Structure formats: C-alpha cells, structure tokens
Amino acid sequence: TIHHCASILSVEQFGEIVANPNREMSANYCVGNDGRIGLFCPESDRSWCSSSPWNDNRAITIEVSNDVNSEPWSVSNAAYTSLIKLCVDICQRNGIKKLEFTGGVDGSLTYHYMYNQTQCPGTWIKNHTSDIVTKVNNELAKNPSLSQLRSYVQTVGDIFSEGANL
C-alpha cells in the first residue's frame, strides 16, 4: 500500500515523526526525497498506516516523500526510481509474480484512499499508477530471482545514531 508523506522529507525526518508516540502511526518503509529507503517497521510486523487493521495486517506499507508541499503532491525522480525498485524487491521476496492494480482492495497494489477518506497518495502517484505497474512488472519479467535491494535499505538503527530515542 503506497502512501505519500504530504511533505518533503528525508528518511531521518520521517523517523522523527514516527518516533513521536502522539502521532500513533508507522509504515514499513519510507522513501526519502533523495531516494534513500528506510525500514521503520519490519515487514513481519503490522504497521499503523492505512487506517485499516485488515489492510495493515496483510500489506507492506510505503510512505513516499513528495518534492512539493501541495497538489499534485509530486515526487522526485530519485524517490520514484527507488519506489519502483522497492516494489520489485517486495514482490520478488513475497512471491508476487505480477503487480496488479484493480482499483479496489483486491489488487496487490493498493492506495491509502481505498481504506480511508483521504486523497493519499496524492494526484501525482495516482496518475502514475499504470507506469508503476508497468515498470515493476517489466523488472519482474526480466529478473524473477531474489532482489539485491535489501543491501541498500537502511534500518532505523542505521538511520539514527546510537542512543537516539525511538
């Protein structure tokens, strides 16, 4: 389930937001504006992201930084490229041979607005849905084996110095 940050954020800034217990939210991943990817909630754990316990218990949630602070909530080329790579990686590791967007909650690609009255993930990502699906599926068709992206994903411990309160 793809979300947008509704802000221009680095993975560190996103981490500061989810570290605040008053926010009562998390995501499995955040893609920062510079394209770096941070893991904030292990995939085996439930994130608190899409306002739907049913979805959050089954989905891998991704927050993507925007590169503008208003509509159309576009994302940078670096963030978009990393989002595609992350989606390919997630599909490969979870045996998803083809990413499918049905427009409903039954597809393997879903958006936040499907579970809550929100505009998330913003117009720009919504308008790029076909491109996301095509690019991910093209990569899956070329290389169905396990991805090497995991070595590029930073964990919370990597992102913050030791002793940071999370």
VOPAGU-2260 file (C-alpha; in pm, 1 decimal, decimal comma):
REM VOPAGU-2260
SITE   aa  ch    i         X         Y         Z
SITE  THR   A    0       0,0       0,0       0,0
SITE  ILE   A    1     158,8     321,8    -119,8
SITE  HIS   A    2     116,3     646,7      69,2
SITE  HIS   A    3     266,2     990,2      27,5
SITE  CYS   A    4     423,6    1185,8     310,8
SITE  ALA   A    5     233,8    1507,7     226,0
SITE  SER   A    6     567,2    1676,8     286,2
SITE  ILE   A    7     924,0    1690,0     161,5
SITE  LEU   A    8    1108,6    1454,2     396,2
SITE  SER   A    9    1430,7    1262,9     439,9
SITE  VAL   A   10    1419,7     918,6     598,1
SITE  GLU   A   11    1558,1    1078,0     916,3
SITE  GLN   A   12    1276,5    1332,5     927,7
SITE  PHE   A   13    1019,3    1058,6     871,6
SITE  GLY   A   14    1180,8     863,2    1154,7
SITE  GLU   A   15    1142,2    1159,6    1388,2
SITE  ILE   A   16     771,7    1174,2    1302,0
SITE  VAL   A   17     703,9     805,1    1365,8
SITE  ALA   A   18     913,8     814,8    1682,9
SITE  ASN   A   19     661,2    1055,2    1835,1
SITE  PRO   A   20     412,1     835,5    2025,1
SITE  ASN   A   21     145,4    1104,4    1988,8
SITE  ARG   A   22     143,2    1050,3    1611,7
SITE  GLU   A   23      21,6     690,9    1650,2
SITE  MET   A   24     140,4     594,3    1303,5
SITE  SER   A   25     413,4     400,0    1134,1
SITE  ALA   A   26     498,3     247,2     799,1
SITE  ASN   A   27     712,3     -43,3     693,5
SITE  TYR   A   28     919,9     176,8     461,6
SITE  CYS   A   29     981,4     538,3     380,9
SITE  VAL   A   30    1137,6     655,6      56,2
SITE  GLY   A   31    1303,4     990,0     119,9
SITE  ASN   A   32    1308,9    1275,8    -127,3
SITE  ASP   A   33    1669,8    1184,6    -213,4
SITE  GLY   A   34    1569,2     825,3    -294,7
SITE  ARG   A   35    1711,1     660,9      16,6
SITE  ILE   A   36    1490,8     388,4     160,6
SITE  GLY   A   37    1439,6     339,3     532,8
SITE  LEU   A   38    1282,8      38,1     702,5
SITE  PHE   A   39    1085,7     154,8    1006,3
SITE  CYS   A   40     863,5    -143,5    1082,4
SITE  PRO   A   41     974,8    -495,6     987,1
SITE  GLU   A   42     755,2    -649,4     720,1
SITE  SER   A   43     666,5    -927,4     962,1
SITE  ASP   A   44     511,4    -668,4    1196,2
SITE  ARG   A   45     194,6    -467,9    1144,1
SITE  SER   A   46     245,5    -104,6    1057,0
SITE  TRP   A   47     -12,2     153,5    1159,9
SITE  CYS   A   48     -50,4     330,9     830,6
SITE  SER   A   49    -366,7     293,3     626,6
SITE  SER   A   50    -644,4     339,1     884,1
SITE  SER   A   51    -740,2     -23,3     828,6
SITE  PRO   A   52    -625,0    -300,2    1062,3
SITE  TRP   A   53    -735,0    -551,6     796,2
SITE  ASN   A   54    -505,0    -393,2     537,9
SITE  ASP   A   55    -217,4    -314,9     771,8
SITE  ASN   A   56    -212,1    -678,0     887,1
SITE  ARG   A   57    -160,5    -801,5     531,6
SITE  ALA   A   58       7,3    -517,3     343,0
SITE  ILE   A   59     357,9    -382,2     323,8
SITE  THR   A   60     320,3      -6,8     357,1
SITE  ILE   A   61     539,4     250,8     186,2
SITE  GLU   A   62     546,3     624,9     257,5
SITE  VAL   A   63     699,8     827,3     -27,2
SITE  SER   A   64     832,1    1179,3      22,0
SITE  ASN   A   65     693,3    1446,8    -200,7
SITE  ASP   A   66     902,0    1710,0    -373,2
SITE  VAL   A   67     634,1    1979,1    -336,3
SITE  ASN   A   68     414,4    2059,3     -36,9
SITE  SER   A   69      84,0    2077,3    -224,8
SITE  GLU   A   70    -112,7    1926,4    -509,3
SITE  PRO   A   71     -26,9    1743,1    -721,4
SITE  TRP   A   72     199,9    1602,5    -445,3
SITE  SER   A   73     466,4    1500,7    -697,0
SITE  VAL   A   74     773,3    1300,7    -601,5
SITE  SER   A   75    1133,3    1344,2    -713,4
SITE  ASN   A   76    1288,8    1125,6    -981,4
SITE  ALA   A   77    1515,6     973,0    -715,3
SITE  ALA   A   78    1220,9     884,3    -489,8
SITE  TYR   A   79    1020,9     746,0    -782,3
SITE  THR   A   80    1309,3     529,0    -902,4
SITE  SER   A   81    1357,0     392,0    -550,6
SITE  LEU   A   82     983,9     328,9    -512,7
SITE  ILE   A   83     990,5     113,1    -826,7
SITE  LYS   A   84    1298,1     -77,2    -703,3
SITE  LEU   A   85    1139,6    -128,4    -361,7
SITE  CYS   A   86     815,7    -258,8    -514,0
SITE  VAL   A   87    1012,8    -502,9    -731,9
SITE  ASP   A   88    1208,2    -618,9    -427,5
SITE  ILE   A   89     892,7    -667,0    -219,9
SITE  CYS   A   90     725,8    -864,2    -499,9
SITE  GLN   A   91    1030,8   -1087,4    -552,1
SITE  ARG   A   92    1070,4   -1167,7    -183,5
SITE  ASN   A   93     699,8   -1237,3    -137,1
SITE  GLY   A   94     639,2   -1449,6    -446,1
SITE  ILE   A   95     427,8   -1188,1    -624,2
SITE  LYS   A   96     494,1   -1265,6    -989,5
SITE  LYS   A   97     291,4    -973,6   -1124,0
SITE  LEU   A   98     187,8    -647,0    -961,7
SITE  GLU   A   99    -183,2    -588,1   -1014,8
SITE  PHE   A  100    -383,6    -271,3    -963,5
SITE  THR   A  101    -756,5    -338,8    -985,1
SITE  GLY   A  102    -875,2      -8,4    -843,7
SITE  GLY   A  103   -1000,1    -196,8    -538,7
SITE  VAL   A  104    -863,1    -364,9    -229,3
SITE  ASP   A  105    -826,2    -699,2    -409,3
SITE  GLY   A  106    -517,6    -596,3    -608,7
SITE  SER   A  107    -158,9    -647,0    -499,4
SITE  LEU   A  108    -107,8    -270,1    -532,3
SITE  THR   A  109    -336,8     -59,8    -318,3
SITE  TYR   A  110    -350,3     300,1    -201,3
SITE  HIS   A  111    -442,3     463,0     128,3
SITE  TYR   A  112    -761,8     622,4      -9,9
SITE  MET   A  113    -908,6     273,8     -52,4
SITE  TYR   A  114    -926,4     235,6     326,2
SITE  ASN   A  115    -998,9     588,3     447,8
SITE  GLN   A  116   -1145,2     913,8     321,1
SITE  THR   A  117    -819,0    1072,3     214,0
SITE  GLN   A  118    -655,0    1195,3    -104,7
SITE  CYS   A  119    -342,9     991,4     -22,1
SITE  PRO   A  120    -124,1     906,1    -213,9
SITE  GLY   A  121    -192,1    1230,7    -399,2
SITE  THR   A  122    -275,7    1305,1    -759,2
SITE  TRP   A  123      76,8    1257,2    -896,5
SITE  ILE   A  124     120,9     899,3    -774,0
SITE  LYS   A  125    -236,5     811,3    -870,0
SITE  ASN   A  126    -169,2     944,5   -1220,2
SITE  HIS   A  127     144,4     727,2   -1241,0
SITE  THR   A  128     -26,4     402,5   -1139,0
SITE  SER   A  129      -6,4     247,7   -1486,3
SITE  ASP   A  130     360,8     343,8   -1512,2
SITE  ILE   A  131     436,3     197,0   -1167,2
SITE  VAL   A  132     266,5    -131,6   -1258,0
SITE  THR   A  133     434,8    -148,7   -1599,4
SITE  LYS   A  134     784,0     -72,9   -1467,2
SITE  VAL   A  135     755,2    -315,8   -1176,2
SITE  ASN   A  136     617,0    -592,3   -1396,4
SITE  ASN   A  137     884,9    -535,7   -1662,3
SITE  GLU   A  138    1154,3    -576,5   -1395,6
SITE  LEU   A  139     984,1    -884,5   -1253,4
SITE  ALA   A  140     969,5   -1039,7   -1600,3
SITE  LYS   A  141    1340,0    -968,3   -1661,1
SITE  ASN   A  142    1463,9   -1093,4   -1327,5
SITE  PRO   A  143    1223,6   -1303,3   -1121,3
SITE  SER   A  144    1501,7   -1404,9    -879,7
SITE  LEU   A  145    1553,3   -1255,1    -537,4
SITE  SER   A  146    1649,4    -890,8    -547,2
SITE  GLN   A  147    1967,7    -737,1    -409,4
SITE  LEU   A  148    1791,8    -418,3    -292,9
SITE  ARG   A  149    1795,5    -520,3      72,7
SITE  SER   A  150    2159,0    -413,4      98,0
SITE  TYR   A  151    2051,3     -58,0      12,3
SITE  VAL   A  152    1769,3     -33,0     263,2
SITE  GLN   A  153    1861,4     144,1     581,7
SITE  THR   A  154    1711,1      25,7     907,6
SITE  VAL   A  155    1612,6     255,5    1191,1
SITE  GLY   A  156    1938,4     168,4    1366,0
SITE  ASP   A  157    2135,7     270,2    1057,0
SITE  ILE   A  158    1944,1     594,9    1013,8
SITE  PHE   A  159    1979,3     723,4    1367,2
SITE  SER   A  160    2291,4     735,1    1575,8
SITE  GLU   A  161    2312,2     509,8    1877,2
SITE  GLY   A  162    2130,4     648,6    2175,5
SITE  ALA   A  163    1853,3     814,9    1976,0
SITE  ASN   A  164    1512,5     775,2    2132,7
SITE  LEU   A  165    1272,1     598,6    1901,4
